[in-house]
């Protein structure tokens, strides 16, 4: 079977052809690019950097790192909320996604991650050392660990199920 993309022709084995047919294009897209997938890297980077800046504050005591953490958490929550909104649009508009266990775990897990980040941001709003050590640092670590799990499920949906992938056949 031959699959033609915009740039090249790819030879696909019979086993892979069943995989290709399972693609689930994103409902929320701009010029064919899924909005959810475009927004997801922002909270990943922000929450990971918030953990690193919390560690830097814990080790140095320099207040600048605590401010960086608070802003990174805020931006991560806003962008994560937008990503969740577009992910929800994609999920609710596709029957196959509404019944997919990975999609449900991914969505619920991301809501939990955003709630952890929100609580963490409220903790970071306190003054000085107690805003980071020990609870801010602990919540940042839990947020990143939860995010690793939900990213695993999200990437699994993309690579195994073709969710958010559009095949021009």
Secondary structure, DSSP 8 states (H G I E B T S, - for coil): -EEE-SS-EEE--HHHHHHHHT-B--SSEETTEEHHHHHHHHHHHHHHHHHHHHHHHHHH--HHHHHHHHHHHHHHHHHHHHHHHHHHHHHHH-HHHHT-HHHHHHHHHHHHHHHHHHHHHHHHTS-GGGGTTTHHHHHHHHHHHHHHHHHHHHHHIIIII-BT-----
